[in-house]
Structure formats: structure tokens, C-alpha cells
Amino acid sequence: MSVKMLSSNGDGLVFEVHIPFETAMLNGEQSIERVLNEIGTIASGELLKRFDTDGSPLQIGDTKLTSKRQYL
């Protein structure tokens, strides 16, 4: 079972997924669920990067909000 992000551009993401056959239906469904959760995690991270700020301070009323760096 593996997930690989092949590309990311302005239009979306492209993934390559390998889901092996299982001997029981329930195990197969669980494998599919794990792979889809992994894709969702990667896709959400990429989406967050698109909407992240550039690091410049935000001014809200009299309060100036700043960030030292990207938190990893």
C-alpha cells in the first residue's frame, strides 16, 4: 500500500496509489480507508500552503500580529 504525490500545480494535485488485494473484504475496505486518509492528509497540507500568509505582519486595530517563521 503506497501513496505518492506525482504533481502539484495551480489546478490541483495528482496522486499515484497502490492498494493491494486483501483476502477478506473488511481488510480490503480498511486498506482503502487508510490510503484515502493519507491522501486527505497530504492534500490538506498542500491546500494550507496555498492559503498561508507570506509572513508579513497583520494589523488588526491597534494590534500588530507577526510571525518569526514557518512552523514545521
FENDA-V625004 format. One record per residue. RES is the residue in three letters. OMEGA is omega in whole degrees, -180 to 180 (none if undefined). Layout:
# FENDA-V625004
((RES;OMEGA) (RES;OMEGA))
This chain:
# FENDA-V625004
((MET;180) (SER;176) (VAL;178) (LYS;176) (MET;-177) (LEU;-180) (SER;177) (SER;178) (ASN;-178) (GLY;-178) (ASP;-178) (GLY;-177) (LEU;175) (VAL;-179) (PHE;169) (GLU;-175) (VAL;173) (HIS;178) (ILE;-179) (PRO;174) (PHE;178) (GLU;-180) (THR;179) (ALA;-179) (MET;-179) (LEU;178) (ASN;178) (GLY;178) (GLU;178) (GLN;176) (SER;178) (ILE;180) (GLU;179) (ARG;180) (VAL;-180) (LEU;176) (ASN;179) (GLU;177) (ILE;179) (GLY;179) (THR;180) (ILE;-179) (ALA;178) (SER;177) (GLY;178) (GLU;179) (LEU;178) (LEU;178) (LYS;-179) (ARG;-177) (PHE;180) (ASP;179) (THR;-180) (ASP;178) (GLY;179) (SER;-177) (PRO;175) (LEU;179) (GLN;177) (ILE;-175) (GLY;178) (ASP;-176) (THR;177) (LYS;-180) (LEU;-178) (THR;176) (SER;180) (LYS;-176) (ARG;174) (GLN;-180) (TYR;-178) (LEU;none))
